């Protein structure tokens, strides 16, 4: 019984823990994303809340910095 309770508690908690990247734009907007491509002029990503959706593109000049899923942040992407 104790293991069943523990399983029922930890399963939903594990679903909340997703690897995520954060793009901080120059206008202050923070977007939680799954990075797909980082190119010389732009960054392509999928929104974390809609991974089956379209691939979004943002120009590097519009990005202040990126915080990667492993916690490392890149202060300047331009």
C-alpha positions as CSV (number, residue, x, y, z in Angstrom):
1,X,0.0,0.0,0.0
2,X,2.8,2.4,0.8
3,X,4.5,1.7,-2.5
4,X,1.2,2.3,-4.4
5,X,0.8,5.7,-2.7
6,X,4.4,6.6,-3.4
7,X,4.0,5.6,-7.1
8,X,0.8,7.6,-7.4
9,X,2.5,10.7,-5.9
10,X,5.8,10.5,-7.9
11,X,4.3,9.8,-11.3
12,X,2.6,13.1,-11.8
13,X,5.6,14.9,-10.3
14,X,7.9,13.3,-12.9
15,X,5.7,14.4,-15.7
16,X,6.2,18.0,-14.7
17,X,10.0,17.7,-14.9
18,X,10.8,18.4,-18.6
19,X,14.1,19.5,-20.1
20,X,13.5,23.1,-21.2
21,X,15.4,25.9,-22.7
22,X,14.5,29.6,-22.2
23,X,14.9,32.3,-24.7
24,X,15.0,35.9,-23.3
25,X,14.3,38.4,-26.0
26,X,15.6,42.0,-26.0
27,X,12.1,43.3,-25.3
28,X,12.2,41.3,-22.0
29,X,9.9,38.5,-23.1
30,X,10.8,35.0,-21.8
31,X,9.8,32.1,-23.9
32,X,10.1,28.5,-22.6
33,X,11.0,26.3,-25.6
34,X,12.7,23.2,-26.9
35,X,15.5,24.4,-29.1
36,X,15.7,22.6,-32.5
37,X,18.4,24.6,-34.4
38,X,20.8,27.4,-33.7
39,X,22.0,28.8,-37.0
40,X,24.3,31.7,-37.7
41,X,21.5,34.2,-38.2
42,X,18.5,32.7,-36.4
43,X,17.2,30.2,-33.8
44,X,14.5,27.7,-34.4
45,X,12.4,26.2,-31.7
46,X,9.1,24.6,-30.7
47,X,7.0,26.0,-27.8
48,X,7.3,23.7,-24.8
49,X,3.5,23.7,-24.3
50,X,2.9,22.7,-28.0
51,X,5.7,20.4,-29.1
52,X,3.7,18.9,-31.9
53,X,3.1,22.4,-33.3
54,X,5.0,24.5,-35.8
55,X,8.7,25.4,-35.8
56,X,9.1,29.0,-34.8
57,X,12.1,31.2,-35.9
58,X,13.5,34.2,-34.2
59,X,16.4,36.3,-35.5
60,X,19.5,36.3,-33.2
61,X,19.5,40.1,-33.1
62,X,16.2,39.9,-31.3
63,X,17.6,37.6,-28.5
64,X,19.2,38.9,-25.4
65,X,20.4,35.5,-24.2
66,X,19.5,31.8,-24.0
67,X,19.4,29.6,-20.9
68,X,19.9,26.0,-21.9
69,X,18.2,23.0,-20.2
70,X,21.4,22.1,-18.4
71,X,21.5,25.4,-16.7
72,X,24.3,27.0,-18.8
73,X,23.4,30.4,-20.1
74,X,24.8,32.0,-23.1
75,X,24.8,35.7,-22.5
76,X,25.1,36.8,-26.1
77,X,24.0,34.8,-29.1
78,X,24.7,37.5,-31.7
